[in-house]
Every structure is written in structure tokens, then in C-alpha cells.
Amino acid sequence: MTEVFKFKEFEVQQSQSAMKIGTDAVLLGAWINIPESTQSILDVGAGTGILGLQMAQRSFAETIDAVELDSAAYEECVDNFENSPWGDRLFCYHFDFKNFSKEMDEKYDLIISNPPFFKVSENISTEERNTARSQSELSFEELLKGVNQLLTLTGNFAVVIPYEREKEFIEMATQFNLFPNQILNVRGQFNSKIKRSLINFCREKSSIEIDELTIEISRHNYTTEYIELVEDFYLKM
């Protein structure tokens, strides 16, 4: 795994972060609808800072914050923010999101997260990866509770989760006055099962726009739809 991942408009150092650059985060950052009125964005569980950097490239939001618990990932995220063209708009907090959401007075127009979703009992290769990708540090309920506290009344919350947990997550979100209005179901290839759900939530109930995306026709032979979605970021497609 390369320690520096080069995108079209920025680079991401990833030698310290337990979770490296992956398709989930890049897809979410490319897919999210960002209204022109969006002035403040928060990324929960920043890791390398990839989502914050994507938001900076795609928007004119004056405030793009991130929160990251792991010390090594936090330091790497800060470096990636400072070395980007948008360092003046990006800031990362070294904080536990459960406490951050209680203590932060500011509200955000858009909150995004590629959250931990492996259950603690599942076998994950390293302790750091376990923390970054398990719900031992931040459960779905804790994530949604914090989002509810920090999201503006007209704001949006976007997340990527395993497809098999889509129904559970949506039902849980309604308890925090968050309702889905857009869903993108993602499968690797045409003959493979749906693997991920990208979901956008808002404060008001409405009809749900549901789409589907297939990433590859065959290994490294990408679909037109996938290329069009991520082409502003990846150097080679």
C-alpha cells in the first residue's frame, strides 16, 4: 500500500492511519449533494482526512471541520489538511465524537461519515484497524445521537454503511428525527451482491430517491457511471 495517495487536486499521506484510502470514502465524497447554501461541514471519524479534502474541492463552505479520535490518524489528517490547497478552510479536532457532540456549540449544514461498522466480535487484523473500523468506540446509535445534536434544522447527513444494515440504520435514524431522501446502493460487479448503501438524511420526511451503482464490468474495467462519479478525483480511471 503506497504511503501517499495522489488525487487530481491534492495528496493524502496514509502511513499512520489504520484505515487507508478506500472506495467507500471516495464514493461518498463524490456522491454527496452539497447545496450552494452550505457554509459548514463536519466529517465524523476523519482518518486521513479524505472526505474533508473532497468537500473542500467540491464546495465553497467556509468551515470544514473533522473529528478524529486516534492520535496517529489525527496527526496525519492535520498534515494532509495543511498541505492541501484549502488549508485555511480545513480543521481537525482530536476528540471523541460522543464528547465532541456534547461540547460543541456550532451547528453544521452538512455532516458526513464513513463510520465504524464492523461489530467488535469480528476478526480484524490489527488493534488500530479494530478501533477505526469497529463499533467499540462509536456505535451507530452514538453517531446518530451526535449528528442530531450538531445538524442544523435544514441540514443534511450523509453516510456509507453495509447494505445489510441499511434498514436497521434507517429505522434507528428516525428516532433522532433524521429521514432518508436519497439512497445509492453499490455493488462491485453486475453479478455480485449489493455491498454498500450510501444514504442522505434530512430533517423532514419525503419520498426517497433510490439508485444503484455498479463499480466494475470486470477487474479494473470500470463502468461509465462509476467513472463519471469519481473522475474529478482519481488521476487514472
N, C-alpha and C positions, 0 to 999 in steps of 0.2 A: 504494500500500500504506500503510495507516494505521500511524502510529508507535506507537500504543497500542491493544492488542487487549484489549477488555473481556470478561471472563467473569463468571459469576454471583457468584463469591465473591472474585475477585482480578483485577488488571490486569497486563498484560505489556507493558513497553516493548520495542520491537524495532527501533529506528532504527539501532543499532550492529551488531547481529548479522547475519552474512552469510545465515544461514538464518532466514527469517521463520516465523511460526506457520503450520503446515500440518496437513492432515488426518491424516497418518501419526502424528505425535506425540500428538495429542489422542485418536485412536482407541486407541493403545497404552495411554495413561494411563487411559482409561476401561475398557478390556478386561481389564487385568491382574487376576488374582485375588490379593488381599492377605490371607493368613491372619492371624487375630487375634493369633497369636504373634509377628508381625513387629515387631521392635524397631529394626531398622536397614535403611536403603535407600540404594542408591547409583545415581546416574544418570551414565552414561558419555557424555561429549560433550554437555554441558548446553545449549549455545546460549543461548537466552533464559531457560532455567530452567523451561520449561513443564511438563515431566514431574515435576520435583521439587515444583512447586506443586500439581499434580494429586494426587501421592502424599500431600502434607500435607493436602489437603482430604479425601481418602478414608480416611486411616488415622490411627492414634494412635501411630505409630512415633516414638520419642524422638529418633532420629538420622536425618536425611535429608540425605545429602551429595551433592554433584555435583562433577564434574571437567571442566574446560574449558581447552583449550589456547590458543585465540585470545584475545588481550588485550581487544579491544573487547567480544566476546561475554561474556567473564568479568566485566567491569565491569558490563555490563548485567544479567547474571544476578544478581550480588550486589545490585544496586539492586532488582531485582524481588523477590528473597527478603526484603530488609529492609523493603520497602513492603507486604508481604503480611501477613495476619493471623497467620502462622505463622513469623515471622522468628526466633523463639527455637529452632526445630527445624531450620532450613534453613542449610546452609553450603556454599559453593562453593570448591573448590581450583583455583588457577591452575597447572595441571600437565599434563604429557604423560602420558597414561594408561599407556603402556608402563613409565615410571619410577615412576609412582604405585603401580601394582600390585606393583612390586618392593619399594618402601619402606614401604608402608602395613602396619601390624601388625594393624589391625582387620579383622574378617570381617563380611560383610553377609548378612542374611537374605533380601534381595531386591536383585537388580541389574537395572537396566533400561537399554535403549539404543535410540535411533533413530540407528543408526551411519552412517558414511560408506559409501556403496555404489556410487558411480559409479567406474568404472575411470579411471585417470589420463588415458588417451588420449582419453576422451570430451570433447567440446567443452562447457565450462561458462562462463557469461557473464563472471564476474569472478574474480580471483585468490582473493579471500576465500571466495567460494562454492565454488571448486575445492577449497580446503583443507577447508572444512566438509563437503563432500559427496563428496570423492574418497577413495580408499584410499591416497593418498600419505603421509598422516600416521598412519593406523591401519587396518591390514588386518583382514579377518575373523579370520585366524589370531591376530594380536596381541590382538584384542579377546577372543577365546575363551580364550587363554592367561592373560590378566589376570583374567578372570572366574573361571577355575578356581582361581587363587591367592587370590581375595578372597571367594569364596562359601562360606557355612557348609555343613556336611555335609547339613543338612536344608533348605537354601535353594533359591530359585527364581531363574531368569534369564529375562527376557522381552525380546524384540527384534522389530523390524519390518524386513523386508528385501524386495527384489523377489521376486515369486513364482517367476520363472525361476531364481533362485539358491537356492530352498528346499532342494532335495535336496543340493546341494553344501554348504550351510551345516550341515545336519543331520549329514551324514557327517563333516564337519570337527569338529563339536561332540563327537561320540562319542569322538574321540581325546583329548578333555580331560575325559572322564567326565561329560559333560552329555548328557542324553537327553530328547527331546521327550515331553510328555504332553498338550499342548493346542496346536492349530493353528487359526487363523481365517484363511481365505482371503477376500480382499476384492476386489470388482470395482466399477467406477464405476456402471454401469447394467446391467440384466439382459442386454442384448445385447452387452456389452463383455467383453473378456478379463479374467481374474483378474490383478490388478496387484500386490497386496501379500500377504505372508504375515506374520501375527503369530504368533510361536511362544513357548511357555513351556517351559523346560527345568528338569529337576531332576536329582538325583544317581543316581536309581535307574531302571532300565528298567521300563516299564509300558505298558499299552495307550494308544494315542493318540486323544484326542477331537478329531475334525476337524469344524469348522463352516464355513459360508460366509456372508458378509455382502455385500449389495448396498447401495450408498450412496443412489443416486437412482433414482426412476422416470423422471423427466425432469429437465431442468436446474432446480436449486433446488427440486425436488419430491422430498422425501426419503422413504425407506422408513420404515415404522413401526419396524423393527428397528434402523435406524441412529439414529433419534430417541431411542428408549429407551436406547440405549447411551451417548449423549453428552449427554442432556438436563440432567444435573446441572452441566454446564459452560457450554454456549453460551447466550447471552442470548436469541437468536432462532433458531428452527428452523422 
